Amino acid sequence: MNYQKDLLRKQMRKLKRALSIEQKLADEKAVFNRIHSAGLLKGAKHVMLYYSLPDELPTHATVEQWAAEGIFQIYLPRVKGDDIEVVPYTGPESLSDDNPFHIAEPVGDAVDCSILDAVIVPGVAFDCHCNRMGRGKGFYDRLLSRGKLYTIGVCHDCQLLDEIPCEPHDRPLDCVVSPTHFFINKP
């Protein structure tokens, strides 16, 4: 199964590299508009996003917009060892790339993930059954196994597949949203 996942990750990298910056930004707007129009965060007060890497669905504009609107308290992930910590986002000045991965992460005190009403989850690939394949390090798998968290996977259309390989520890998300598709997990 690891070989199959590695091949799929390579295929997804190639597809995502082919997207223009304009397409990536248009996809961000479309995905988060779809989340809003579907009411997926209705009543939520504490929402965890991610501060996107270049090969992920962009989130920087959404993080800034949602933080400025003040509708939600925004949280971002911070890697600590083999796990993700949940840290309140207080603005771009609260980000630092002084970490082993040199990616922008929030500084400040971590909070318990049970405070979260929703987690917006990135991934390498998703399927119509709301399964997610990550980068292979298990950071989000471990975070999501800590309790019953409402999860929304977000992606470009090219990251959607009919089916992705799953292992026993993989937990389907509650829904997956792309610019043109919206899937709800029906257990």
BADREN-711922 format. One record per residue: residue in one letter; x negated, z negated, y of N, C-alpha, C in turn. Coordinates in nm, 4 decimals, padded with zeros to 6 digits. Last residue first. Layout:
REM BADREN-711922
+----+----------+----------+----------+----------+----------+----------+----------+----------+----------+
| aa |     n_px |     n_pz |     n_py |    ca_px |    ca_pz |    ca_py |     c_px |     c_pz |     c_py |
+----+----------+----------+----------+----------+----------+----------+----------+----------+----------+
|  a |        X |        Z |        Y |        X |        Z |        Y |        X |        Z |        Y |
...
+----+----------+----------+----------+----------+----------+----------+----------+----------+----------+
This chain:
REM BADREN-711922
+----+----------+----------+----------+----------+----------+----------+----------+----------+----------+
| aa |     n_px |     n_pz |     n_py |    ca_px |    ca_pz |    ca_py |     c_px |     c_pz |     c_py |
+----+----------+----------+----------+----------+----------+----------+----------+----------+----------+
|  p |  02.2014 | -00.6849 |  00.7832 |  02.1578 | -00.7450 |  00.6558 |  02.2616 | -00.7372 |  00.5462 |
|  k |  02.1443 | -00.4510 |  00.9876 |  02.2675 | -00.4991 |  00.9236 |  02.2317 | -00.5534 |  00.7866 |
|  n |  01.9859 | -00.4075 |  01.2827 |  01.9654 | -00.4537 |  01.1457 |  02.0964 | -00.5108 |  01.0943 |
|  i |  02.0444 | -00.1205 |  01.4709 |  02.0707 | -00.2629 |  01.4558 |  02.0536 | -00.2969 |  01.3090 |
|  f |  01.8833 |  00.1206 |  01.6732 |  01.9198 |  00.0760 |  01.5392 |  01.9406 | -00.0747 |  01.5393 |
|  f |  01.8829 |  00.3876 |  01.8746 |  01.9087 |  00.2448 |  01.8797 |  01.9588 |  00.2043 |  01.7414 |
|  h |  01.7112 |  00.6552 |  02.0440 |  01.7697 |  00.5925 |  01.9254 |  01.7846 |  00.4419 |  01.9455 |
|  t |  01.5736 |  00.7590 |  02.2622 |  01.6961 |  00.8283 |  02.2194 |  01.7652 |  00.7643 |  02.0988 |
|  p |  01.3617 |  00.5803 |  02.3215 |  01.4336 |  00.6490 |  02.4296 |  01.5648 |  00.7132 |  02.3865 |
|  s |  01.4372 |  00.3077 |  02.0937 |  01.3475 |  00.4127 |  02.1435 |  01.4230 |  00.4829 |  02.2565 |
|  v |  01.4667 | -00.0051 |  01.9458 |  01.5121 |  00.0822 |  02.0527 |  01.4014 |  00.1800 |  02.0901 |
|  v |  01.5918 | -00.2048 |  01.6890 |  01.4812 | -00.1198 |  01.7326 |  01.5387 | -00.0206 |  01.8331 |
|  c |  01.6771 | -00.5439 |  01.5989 |  01.7103 | -00.4076 |  01.6411 |  01.5823 | -00.3361 |  01.6838 |
|  d |  01.5676 | -00.7502 |  01.4532 |  01.7127 | -00.7484 |  01.4732 |  01.7600 | -00.6123 |  01.5217 |
|  l |  01.3241 | -00.6511 |  01.2030 |  01.3629 | -00.6942 |  01.3368 |  01.5151 | -00.6919 |  01.3472 |
|  p |  01.2351 | -00.7707 |  00.8756 |  01.2949 | -00.6712 |  00.9647 |  01.3297 | -00.7333 |  01.1003 |
|  r |  00.9257 | -00.9011 |  00.7884 |  01.0638 | -00.9369 |  00.8212 |  01.1223 | -00.8302 |  00.9123 |
|  d |  00.6909 | -00.9029 |  00.5311 |  00.7460 | -00.8287 |  00.6451 |  00.8924 | -00.8654 |  00.6648 |
|  h |  00.6127 | -01.0191 |  00.2958 |  00.6069 | -01.1032 |  00.4163 |  00.6641 | -01.0332 |  00.5400 |
|  p |  00.6363 | -00.8088 |  00.1036 |  00.7273 | -00.9237 |  00.0997 |  00.7271 | -01.0090 |  00.2276 |
|  e |  00.6013 | -00.4976 |  00.2900 |  00.5530 | -00.5963 |  00.1946 |  00.6453 | -00.7178 |  00.2008 |
|  c |  00.6798 | -00.1504 |  00.3310 |  00.6992 | -00.2924 |  00.3623 |  00.6457 | -00.3793 |  00.2501 |
|  p |  00.6384 |  00.1668 |  00.4796 |  00.6060 |  00.0773 |  00.3686 |  00.6171 | -00.0689 |  00.4129 |
|  i |  00.9290 |  00.3033 |  00.6410 |  00.7879 |  00.2655 |  00.6442 |  00.7614 |  00.1709 |  00.5271 |
|  e |  01.1444 |  00.5807 |  00.6849 |  01.1108 |  00.4593 |  00.6110 |  00.9621 |  00.4312 |  00.6256 |
|  d |  01.1786 |  00.7635 |  00.8871 |  01.2915 |  00.7330 |  00.7995 |  01.2685 |  00.6010 |  00.7264 |
|  l |  01.0324 |  00.6519 |  01.1982 |  01.0261 |  00.7202 |  01.0696 |  01.1495 |  00.6853 |  00.9888 |
|  l |  00.9219 |  00.6572 |  01.5291 |  01.0327 |  00.6306 |  01.4378 |  01.0211 |  00.7155 |  01.3125 |
|  q |  00.7362 |  00.7360 |  01.7077 |  00.7000 |  00.6231 |  01.6226 |  00.8103 |  00.5865 |  01.5233 |
|  c |  00.8432 |  00.9269 |  01.8730 |  00.7492 |  00.9729 |  01.7701 |  00.7076 |  00.8611 |  01.6744 |
|  d |  00.9876 |  00.7777 |  02.0625 |  01.0590 |  00.8443 |  01.9533 |  00.9651 |  00.8863 |  01.8398 |
|  h |  00.8187 |  00.4651 |  02.1274 |  00.8422 |  00.6061 |  02.1584 |  00.9172 |  00.6674 |  02.0395 |
|  c |  00.9749 |  00.1371 |  02.1111 |  00.8776 |  00.2393 |  02.0757 |  00.9134 |  00.3744 |  02.1351 |
|  v |  01.0444 | -00.2037 |  02.0258 |  01.0503 | -00.0942 |  02.1225 |  00.9405 |  00.0067 |  02.0924 |
|  g |  01.2462 | -00.4433 |  01.8644 |  01.1309 | -00.3549 |  01.8567 |  01.1495 | -00.2402 |  01.9543 |
|  i |  01.3542 | -00.7527 |  01.9254 |  01.3854 | -00.6154 |  01.9631 |  01.2551 | -00.5359 |  01.9577 |
|  t |  01.4769 | -01.0517 |  01.7779 |  01.3678 | -00.9570 |  01.7985 |  01.4179 | -00.8161 |  01.8275 |
|  y |  01.5243 | -01.3900 |  01.7890 |  01.5933 | -01.2627 |  01.8092 |  01.4886 | -01.1606 |  01.8526 |
|  l |  01.3868 | -01.6015 |  01.5441 |  01.3755 | -01.5461 |  01.6792 |  01.4497 | -01.4133 |  01.6837 |
|  k |  01.3715 | -01.8597 |  01.3562 |  01.4659 | -01.7489 |  01.3725 |  01.4631 | -01.7055 |  01.5185 |
|  g |  01.0175 | -01.9160 |  01.3014 |  01.1558 | -01.9572 |  01.3203 |  01.2449 | -01.8357 |  01.3332 |
|  r |  00.7698 | -01.8162 |  01.2413 |  00.7793 | -01.9562 |  01.2857 |  00.9231 | -02.0048 |  01.3051 |
|  s |  00.7473 | -01.5512 |  01.1926 |  00.7791 | -01.6355 |  01.0768 |  00.7971 | -01.7822 |  01.1162 |
|  l |  00.6622 | -01.4381 |  01.4265 |  00.8040 | -01.4236 |  01.3918 |  00.8442 | -01.5072 |  01.2709 |
|  l |  00.3856 | -01.4992 |  01.4153 |  00.4713 | -01.5520 |  01.5223 |  00.6177 | -01.5506 |  01.4789 |
|  r |  00.3068 | -01.3507 |  01.1886 |  00.2948 | -01.4968 |  01.1883 |  00.3824 | -01.5595 |  01.2972 |
|  d |  00.3646 | -01.0907 |  01.2777 |  00.4260 | -01.1413 |  01.1547 |  00.4215 | -01.2942 |  01.1521 |
|  y |  00.1953 | -01.0671 |  01.4989 |  00.3392 | -01.0793 |  01.5214 |  00.4107 | -01.1284 |  01.3961 |
|  f | -00.0572 | -01.0638 |  01.3535 | -00.0297 | -01.1564 |  01.4641 |  00.1207 | -01.1763 |  01.4857 |
|  g | -00.1499 | -00.8954 |  01.1489 | -00.0460 | -00.9933 |  01.1188 | -00.0112 | -01.0895 |  01.2316 |
|  k | -00.3195 | -00.6810 |  01.1564 | -00.3806 | -00.8142 |  01.1665 | -00.2797 | -00.9261 |  01.1438 |
|  g | -00.1965 | -00.4352 |  01.1643 | -00.2579 | -00.4778 |  01.0391 | -00.3224 | -00.6148 |  01.0424 |
|  r | -00.0428 | -00.3415 |  01.3688 | -00.1816 | -00.2945 |  01.3625 | -00.2552 | -00.3412 |  01.2370 |
|  g |  00.2808 | -00.3107 |  01.2121 |  00.1914 | -00.3417 |  01.3221 |  00.0522 | -00.2847 |  01.2995 |
|  m |  00.5875 | -00.1789 |  01.1416 |  00.4498 | -00.1844 |  01.0944 |  00.3613 | -00.2054 |  01.2160 |
|  r |  00.9173 | -00.2855 |  01.0792 |  00.8095 | -00.2634 |  01.1744 |  00.6760 | -00.2679 |  01.1022 |
|  n |  01.2597 | -00.2048 |  01.0209 |  01.1301 | -00.2505 |  00.9728 |  01.0239 | -00.2077 |  01.0725 |
|  c |  01.5108 | -00.1093 |  01.0792 |  01.4516 | -00.2102 |  01.1689 |  01.3255 | -00.2749 |  01.1117 |
|  h |  01.5831 |  00.1053 |  00.9457 |  01.6267 | -00.0209 |  00.8855 |  01.5701 | -00.1395 |  00.9635 |
|  c |  01.4587 |  00.3186 |  01.0581 |  01.5995 |  00.2994 |  01.0926 |  01.6585 |  00.1733 |  01.0303 |
|  d |  01.1261 |  00.1912 |  01.1448 |  01.2202 |  00.2780 |  01.0742 |  01.3635 |  00.2400 |  01.1090 |
|  f |  00.8144 |  00.2234 |  01.3267 |  00.9402 |  00.1547 |  01.2970 |  01.0256 |  00.2491 |  01.2131 |
|  a |  00.4678 |  00.1660 |  01.4051 |  00.5774 |  00.2502 |  01.3550 |  00.6967 |  00.1620 |  01.3211 |
|  v |  00.3282 | -00.0157 |  01.5595 |  00.2689 |  00.1158 |  01.5353 |  00.3765 |  00.2136 |  01.4905 |
|  g |  00.4837 | -00.2151 |  01.8179 |  00.4464 | -00.1827 |  01.6808 |  00.3836 | -00.0454 |  01.6736 |
|  p |  00.6134 | -00.4937 |  02.0105 |  00.5519 | -00.3617 |  01.9949 |  00.5238 | -00.3351 |  01.8472 |
|  v |  00.9131 | -00.6636 |  02.0845 |  00.8009 | -00.6507 |  01.9909 |  00.7457 | -00.5078 |  01.9899 |
|  i |  01.0518 | -00.9126 |  02.2666 |  01.0347 | -00.7672 |  02.2674 |  00.9045 | -00.7401 |  02.1930 |
|  v |  01.2487 | -01.1760 |  02.1754 |  01.1099 | -01.1293 |  02.1731 |  01.1124 | -00.9772 |  02.1658 |
|  a |  01.4678 | -01.4218 |  02.3161 |  01.4429 | -01.2876 |  02.2625 |  01.2944 | -01.2566 |  02.2704 |
|  d |  01.4642 | -01.6841 |  02.3835 |  01.5935 | -01.6277 |  02.3473 |  01.5773 | -01.4902 |  02.2835 |
|  l |  01.2252 | -01.9385 |  02.3174 |  01.2564 | -01.7977 |  02.3429 |  01.3965 | -01.7595 |  02.2967 |
|  i |  01.1607 | -02.1894 |  02.2363 |  01.2251 | -02.1764 |  02.3671 |  01.2778 | -02.0352 |  02.3907 |
|  s |  01.0110 | -02.1694 |  02.0097 |  01.1538 | -02.1965 |  01.9921 |  01.2302 | -02.1878 |  02.1239 |
|  c |  00.7439 | -02.1508 |  02.0690 |  00.8204 | -02.0259 |  02.0623 |  00.9695 | -02.0490 |  02.0461 |
|  d |  00.6204 | -02.3797 |  02.3063 |  00.6698 | -02.3580 |  02.1711 |  00.7588 | -02.2341 |  02.1695 |
|  v |  00.3665 | -02.2550 |  02.5327 |  00.4902 | -02.3273 |  02.5036 |  00.5298 | -02.2991 |  02.3587 |
|  a |  00.0409 | -02.2918 |  02.6836 |  00.1330 | -02.2297 |  02.5890 |  00.2558 | -02.3186 |  02.5707 |
|  d | -00.0730 | -02.2883 |  03.0180 | -00.0379 | -02.3649 |  02.8989 |  00.0640 | -02.2898 |  02.8136 |
|  g | -00.2892 | -02.0180 |  03.1281 | -00.1944 | -02.1280 |  03.1453 | -00.1634 | -02.1927 |  03.0124 |
|  v | -00.2954 | -01.6622 |  03.1442 | -00.3641 | -01.7913 |  03.1415 | -00.2588 | -01.8985 |  03.1645 |
|  p | -00.2093 | -01.3713 |  02.9507 | -00.1777 | -01.4743 |  03.0494 | -00.2664 | -01.5977 |  03.0331 |
|  e | -00.4288 | -01.0886 |  02.9169 | -00.3471 | -01.1943 |  02.8574 | -00.3202 | -01.2995 |  02.9642 |
|  a | -00.5544 | -00.7740 |  02.8769 | -00.4911 | -00.8634 |  02.9737 | -00.3975 | -00.9607 |  02.9024 |
|  i | -00.8343 | -00.7675 |  02.6535 | -00.7027 | -00.7189 |  02.6947 | -00.6409 | -00.8213 |  02.7900 |
|  h | -01.0691 | -00.8223 |  02.5098 | -01.0753 | -00.7682 |  02.6467 | -00.9441 | -00.7011 |  02.6873 |
|  f | -01.0821 | -00.9546 |  02.2746 | -01.0272 | -00.8193 |  02.2689 | -01.0330 | -00.7484 |  02.4038 |
|  p | -01.1861 | -01.2097 |  02.3417 | -01.2593 | -01.1225 |  02.2484 | -01.2100 | -00.9776 |  02.2448 |
|  n | -01.1442 | -01.2392 |  02.7018 | -01.1126 | -01.2770 |  02.5650 | -01.1828 | -01.1795 |  02.4713 |
|  d | -01.0668 | -01.1995 |  02.9888 | -01.1828 | -01.2729 |  02.9389 | -01.1504 | -01.3296 |  02.8010 |
|  d | -00.8704 | -01.0839 |  03.1307 | -00.9179 | -01.0100 |  03.0133 | -01.0452 | -01.0720 |  02.9573 |
|  s | -00.5794 | -01.2459 |  03.2563 | -00.7252 | -01.2410 |  03.2438 | -00.7609 | -01.1587 |  03.1206 |
|  l | -00.3159 | -01.3074 |  03.4872 | -00.3691 | -01.2387 |  03.3693 | -00.5212 | -01.2385 |  03.3726 |
|  s | -00.2081 | -01.4010 |  03.7167 | -00.2198 | -01.4975 |  03.6074 | -00.2723 | -01.4340 |  03.4792 |
|  e | -00.1670 | -01.1959 |  03.8894 | -00.2863 | -01.2774 |  03.9129 | -00.3089 | -01.3790 |  03.8016 |
|  p |  00.0810 | -01.0977 |  03.8162 | -00.0395 | -01.0272 |  03.7713 | -00.1679 | -01.1067 |  03.7915 |
|  g |  00.2833 | -01.3873 |  03.7181 |  00.2438 | -01.2785 |  03.8070 |  00.1138 | -01.2157 |  03.7616 |
|  t |  00.3433 | -01.5685 |  03.5277 |  00.3684 | -01.6076 |  03.6666 |  00.3262 | -01.5006 |  03.7666 |
|  y |  00.4666 | -01.6161 |  03.2092 |  00.4056 | -01.5183 |  03.2993 |  00.4441 | -01.5561 |  03.4423 |
|  p |  00.3979 | -01.8647 |  02.9622 |  00.4787 | -01.8164 |  03.0745 |  00.3990 | -01.7207 |  03.1624 |
|  v |  00.3013 | -01.7770 |  02.6345 |  00.2587 | -01.8316 |  02.7631 |  00.3486 | -01.7770 |  02.8745 |
|  v |  00.2568 | -01.8363 |  02.3007 |  00.3566 | -01.7906 |  02.3965 |  00.3273 | -01.8595 |  02.5298 |
|  e | -00.0027 | -01.7204 |  02.0856 |  00.0579 | -01.8269 |  02.1653 |  00.1551 | -01.7622 |  02.2633 |
|  i | -00.0592 | -01.5953 |  01.7680 | -00.0149 | -01.5648 |  01.9037 |  00.0423 | -01.6916 |  01.9644 |
|  d | -00.3517 | -01.6423 |  01.5552 | -00.2119 | -01.6562 |  01.5937 | -00.1867 | -01.6104 |  01.7370 |
|  d | -00.6099 | -01.6702 |  01.4831 | -00.5301 | -01.5737 |  01.4066 | -00.3833 | -01.5724 |  01.4478 |
|  g | -00.7251 | -01.7448 |  01.7970 | -00.7626 | -01.7419 |  01.6554 | -00.6870 | -01.6320 |  01.5844 |
|  k | -00.4829 | -01.6525 |  01.9978 | -00.5705 | -01.7686 |  01.9798 | -00.6017 | -01.7785 |  01.8315 |
|  v | -00.3546 | -01.4226 |  02.2234 | -00.4144 | -01.4424 |  02.0913 | -00.5055 | -01.5646 |  02.0950 |
|  r | -00.0551 | -01.4467 |  02.3869 | -00.1988 | -01.4664 |  02.4015 | -00.2534 | -01.4966 |  02.2627 |
|  p |  00.2354 | -01.2762 |  02.5167 |  00.1549 | -01.3308 |  02.4073 |  00.0086 | -01.3475 |  02.4479 |
|  l |  00.4445 | -01.3940 |  02.7858 |  00.3584 | -01.2929 |  02.7254 |  00.2792 | -01.3571 |  02.6124 |
|  y |  00.7661 | -01.4383 |  02.9318 |  00.6525 | -01.4926 |  02.8577 |  00.5744 | -01.3751 |  02.8013 |
|  i |  00.9834 | -01.4866 |  03.2061 |  00.9069 | -01.3940 |  03.1222 |  00.7897 | -01.4684 |  03.0580 |
|  q |  01.2967 | -01.5917 |  03.2557 |  01.1597 | -01.6416 |  03.2593 |  01.0861 | -01.5534 |  03.1593 |
|  f |  01.5189 | -01.3513 |  03.4061 |  01.4607 | -01.4163 |  03.2888 |  01.3320 | -01.4867 |  03.3290 |
|  i |  01.5729 | -01.2867 |  03.6675 |  01.6854 | -01.3058 |  03.5757 |  01.6395 | -01.3824 |  03.4514 |
|  g |  01.3784 | -01.2220 |  03.8547 |  01.4028 | -01.3627 |  03.8241 |  01.5211 | -01.3895 |  03.7333 |
|  e |  01.2795 | -00.9883 |  03.9605 |  01.4249 | -01.0090 |  03.9637 |  01.4615 | -01.1541 |  03.9341 |
|  a |  01.0074 | -01.0146 |  03.9014 |  01.0508 | -01.0145 |  04.0417 |  01.2009 | -01.0417 |  04.0528 |
|  a |  01.0125 | -00.9931 |  03.6216 |  00.9606 | -01.1153 |  03.6829 |  01.0089 | -01.1257 |  03.8279 |
|  w |  01.1137 | -00.7334 |  03.5935 |  01.1915 | -00.8467 |  03.5439 |  01.1445 | -00.9777 |  03.6043 |
|  q |  00.9001 | -00.5879 |  03.7161 |  01.0375 | -00.5800 |  03.7664 |  01.1184 | -00.7014 |  03.7229 |
|  e |  00.6772 | -00.6544 |  03.5549 |  00.6770 | -00.6838 |  03.6989 |  00.8192 | -00.6847 |  03.7556 |
|  v |  00.7657 | -00.5608 |  03.3043 |  00.7244 | -00.7006 |  03.3213 |  00.7334 | -00.7377 |  03.4691 |
|  t |  00.8046 | -00.2891 |  03.3682 |  00.9177 | -00.3725 |  03.3277 |  00.8850 | -00.5201 |  03.3444 |
|  a |  00.5455 | -00.2020 |  03.4222 |  00.6478 | -00.1921 |  03.5267 |  00.7668 | -00.2822 |  03.4943 |
|  h |  00.4215 | -00.2556 |  03.1676 |  00.3742 | -00.3183 |  03.2912 |  00.4808 | -00.3163 |  03.4003 |
|  t |  00.4808 | -00.1336 |  02.9305 |  00.5685 | -00.2430 |  02.9727 |  00.5316 | -00.2993 |  03.1092 |
|  p |  00.4658 |  00.1612 |  02.7247 |  00.4296 |  00.0853 |  02.8449 |  00.5318 | -00.0233 |  02.8773 |
|  l |  00.4093 |  00.1509 |  02.3851 |  00.5106 |  00.1822 |  02.4846 |  00.4796 |  00.0982 |  02.6075 |
|  e |  00.0491 |  00.1721 |  02.3385 |  00.1804 |  00.1133 |  02.3138 |  00.2811 |  00.1645 |  02.4169 |
|  d | -00.2072 |  00.2464 |  02.4006 | -00.1404 |  00.3195 |  02.2933 | -00.0039 |  00.2617 |  02.2562 |
|  p | -00.2958 |  00.0729 |  02.6083 | -00.2756 |  00.2157 |  02.6356 | -00.2004 |  00.2928 |  02.5264 |
|  l | -00.0891 | -00.2231 |  02.5780 | -00.2175 | -00.1552 |  02.5642 | -00.1923 | -00.0062 |  02.5854 |
|  s |  00.1400 | -00.4167 |  02.7769 |  00.1043 | -00.3071 |  02.6872 | -00.0411 | -00.2628 |  02.6946 |
|  y |  00.2214 | -00.7260 |  02.7344 |  00.1558 | -00.6490 |  02.8400 |  00.0830 | -00.5366 |  02.7684 |
|  y |  00.5444 | -00.7983 |  02.6103 |  00.4010 | -00.7850 |  02.5853 |  00.3459 | -00.7031 |  02.7002 |
|  l |  00.7895 | -01.0576 |  02.6444 |  00.7511 | -00.9170 |  02.6411 |  00.6076 | -00.9104 |  02.5928 |
|  m |  01.0263 | -01.2969 |  02.5818 |  00.8861 | -01.2627 |  02.5650 |  00.8724 | -01.1113 |  02.5570 |
|  v |  01.2538 | -01.4713 |  02.7808 |  01.2262 | -01.3473 |  02.7086 |  01.0753 | -01.3229 |  02.7020 |
|  h |  01.5026 | -01.6828 |  02.8494 |  01.3600 | -01.6877 |  02.8174 |  01.3263 | -01.5698 |  02.7264 |
|  k |  01.7692 | -01.6231 |  02.8795 |  01.6988 | -01.6829 |  02.9941 |  01.5467 | -01.6789 |  02.9749 |
|  a |  02.0433 | -01.4167 |  02.7859 |  01.9059 | -01.4631 |  02.7627 |  01.8460 | -01.5176 |  02.8924 |
|  g |  02.2873 | -01.3021 |  02.8439 |  02.2812 | -01.4465 |  02.8276 |  02.1416 | -01.5019 |  02.8046 |
|  k |  02.1903 | -01.0026 |  02.7031 |  02.2971 | -01.0726 |  02.7737 |  02.2908 | -01.2217 |  02.7417 |
|  l |  02.0164 | -00.8289 |  02.5925 |  01.9605 | -00.9529 |  02.6460 |  02.0645 | -01.0338 |  02.7240 |
|  l |  02.1666 | -00.6110 |  02.5146 |  02.0876 | -00.6809 |  02.4124 |  02.0291 | -00.8127 |  02.4611 |
|  g |  02.3385 | -00.4367 |  02.6448 |  02.3606 | -00.5808 |  02.6563 |  02.2808 | -00.6629 |  02.5579 |
|  a |  02.2974 | -00.1713 |  02.6625 |  02.3554 | -00.2191 |  02.5363 |  02.3813 | -00.3696 |  02.5389 |
|  s |  02.1690 | -00.1551 |  02.9087 |  02.3052 | -00.1007 |  02.8966 |  02.3741 | -00.1448 |  02.7672 |
|  h |  01.9164 | -00.2763 |  02.8461 |  02.0071 | -00.3336 |  02.9453 |  02.1507 | -00.2859 |  02.9235 |
|  i |  01.8153 | -00.0993 |  02.6567 |  01.8282 | -00.2420 |  02.6232 |  01.9277 | -00.3084 |  02.7179 |
|  r |  01.8130 |  00.1337 |  02.8129 |  01.8989 |  00.1270 |  02.6936 |  01.9205 | -00.0186 |  02.6508 |
|  n |  01.6187 |  00.0668 |  02.9985 |  01.7554 |  00.0939 |  03.0452 |  01.8537 |  00.0833 |  02.9294 |
|  f |  01.4024 |  00.0530 |  02.8260 |  01.4500 | -00.0710 |  02.8867 |  01.5859 | -00.0540 |  02.9542 |
|  v |  01.3837 |  00.3259 |  02.7469 |  01.3994 |  00.2183 |  02.6483 |  01.4578 |  00.0937 |  02.7133 |
|  a |  01.3480 |  00.4646 |  02.9933 |  01.4619 |  00.4931 |  02.9057 |  01.4883 |  00.3791 |  02.8073 |
|  k |  01.1043 |  00.3546 |  03.0888 |  01.2274 |  00.3431 |  03.1673 |  01.3509 |  00.3624 |  03.0785 |
|  e |  00.9313 |  00.4335 |  02.8801 |  00.9481 |  00.2919 |  02.9169 |  01.0805 |  00.2731 |  02.9893 |
|  d |  00.9545 |  00.7127 |  02.8942 |  01.0019 |  00.6422 |  02.7754 |  01.0236 |  00.4938 |  02.8043 |
|  a |  00.8285 |  00.7599 |  03.1367 |  00.9705 |  00.7945 |  03.1236 |  01.0312 |  00.7229 |  03.0027 |
|  l |  00.5703 |  00.6822 |  03.0631 |  00.6422 |  00.6063 |  03.1658 |  00.7921 |  00.6352 |  03.1629 |
|  k |  00.5129 |  00.8799 |  02.8693 |  00.5081 |  00.7382 |  02.8342 |  00.5873 |  00.6544 |  02.9336 |
|  q |  00.5315 |  01.1127 |  03.0243 |  00.6246 |  01.0905 |  02.9134 |  00.6282 |  00.9432 |  02.8745 |
|  e |  00.3153 |  01.0750 |  03.1995 |  00.4511 |  01.0882 |  03.2527 |  00.5555 |  01.0613 |  03.1442 |
|  i |  00.1036 |  01.0796 |  03.0216 |  00.1316 |  00.9559 |  03.0950 |  00.2739 |  00.9589 |  03.1486 |
|  s |  00.1972 |  01.2530 |  02.7179 |  00.1429 |  01.2485 |  02.8540 |  00.1751 |  01.1131 |  02.9174 |
|  l |  00.1072 |  01.2171 |  02.3784 |  00.2055 |  01.1922 |  02.4841 |  00.1373 |  01.1884 |  02.6205 |
|  a | -00.0952 |  01.2305 |  02.1954 | -00.0439 |  01.3582 |  02.2450 |  00.0591 |  01.3398 |  02.3572 |
|  r | -00.1331 |  00.9722 |  02.1110 | -00.2341 |  01.0311 |  02.2017 | -00.1842 |  01.1608 |  02.2636 |
|  k |  00.0770 |  00.9481 |  01.9297 |  00.0856 |  00.8779 |  02.0581 | -00.0149 |  00.9328 |  02.1586 |
|  l | -00.0168 |  01.1045 |  01.7143 |  00.1082 |  01.1395 |  01.7820 |  00.1173 |  01.0741 |  01.9202 |
|  k | -00.2506 |  00.9612 |  01.6433 | -00.2587 |  01.1014 |  01.6847 | -00.1336 |  01.1429 |  01.7625 |
|  r | -00.1426 |  00.7157 |  01.5666 | -00.2393 |  00.7231 |  01.6780 | -00.2467 |  00.8646 |  01.7333 |
|  m |  00.0097 |  00.7936 |  01.3438 |  00.0775 |  00.7456 |  01.4646 | -00.0161 |  00.7503 |  01.5863 |
|  q | -00.1942 |  00.8591 |  01.1609 | -00.0971 |  00.9609 |  01.2009 | -00.0286 |  00.9206 |  01.3314 |
|  k | -00.3141 |  00.6074 |  01.1311 | -00.3911 |  00.7206 |  01.1859 | -00.2980 |  00.8303 |  01.2367 |
|  r | -00.1011 |  00.4669 |  01.0144 | -00.1544 |  00.4231 |  01.1446 | -00.2347 |  00.5364 |  01.2105 |
|  l | -00.0806 |  00.6052 |  00.7719 |  00.0301 |  00.6095 |  00.8672 | -00.0158 |  00.5669 |  01.0069 |
|  l | -00.3186 |  00.5309 |  00.6499 | -00.2919 |  00.6717 |  00.6797 | -00.1820 |  00.6865 |  00.7845 |
|  d | -00.2719 |  00.2538 |  00.6270 | -00.3851 |  00.3044 |  00.7077 | -00.3649 |  00.4505 |  00.7453 |
|  k | -00.0550 |  00.2496 |  00.4503 | -00.0378 |  00.2013 |  00.5875 | -00.1501 |  00.2522 |  00.6781 |
|  q | -00.1811 |  00.3498 |  00.2195 | -00.0654 |  00.4198 |  00.2746 | -00.0437 |  00.3791 |  00.4213 |
|  y | -00.3688 |  00.1481 |  00.1779 | -00.4134 |  00.2859 |  00.2016 | -00.3025 |  00.3662 |  00.2689 |
|  n | -00.2001 | -00.0693 |  00.1258 | -00.2867 | -00.0707 |  00.2440 | -00.3365 |  00.0690 |  00.2791 |
|  m | -00.0813 |  00.0000 | -00.1192 |  00.0000 |  00.0000 |  00.0000 | -00.0863 |  00.0000 |  00.1265 |
+----+----------+----------+----------+----------+----------+----------+----------+----------+----------+
